[in-house]
Amino acid sequence: QVQLAESGGGLVQAGGSLRLSCAASGLSFGASPMGWYRQAPGKERELVAAISTGGRPNYADSVKGRFTISRDNAKNTVYLQMNNLKPEDTAVYYCNVRCTNYWGEGTLVTVAS
């Protein structure tokens, strides 16, 4: 059974930083491309960043230069380092195994202005 557990969300002031983690189990993590999505109130879920099995990242234009996705295959964990946070980054952030319906329960990030 695939399980994804996000952590690291919280309340931060604009300009601050947070690091999200997603611990995965029940899958061949090293062979799984991973992604971080977010969903703000009243909006659709959107892809924030993705990372291939080889570690190649891709980012939404809105977070380029501020967010960094990385993975540690030894720990079955994918990370999202978020710097220079803005109020518009406020959302629930979800971890996903790319191109599957495996999702975590999400972690709330709130950025105060």
Stockholm file with secondary structure:
# STOCKHOLM 1.0

chainA/1-113         QVQLAESGGGLVQAGGSLRLSCAASGLSFGASPMGWYRQAPGKERELVAAISTGGRPNYADSVKGRFTISRDNAKNTVYLQMNNLKPEDTAVYYCNVRCTNYWGEGTLVTVAS
#=GR chainA/1-113 SS CCEEEEECCEEEETTCCEEEEEEEESSCGGGCCEEEEEECTTSCCEEEEEECTTCCEEECTTTTTTEEEEEETTTTEEEEEECSCCGGGCEEEEEEETTSSCBCCCEEEEEEC
#=GC SS_cons         CCEEEEECCEEEETTCCEEEEEEEESSCGGGCCEEEEEECTTSCCEEEEEECTTCCEEECTTTTTTEEEEEETTTTEEEEEECSCCGGGCEEEEEEETTSSCBCCCEEEEEEC
//
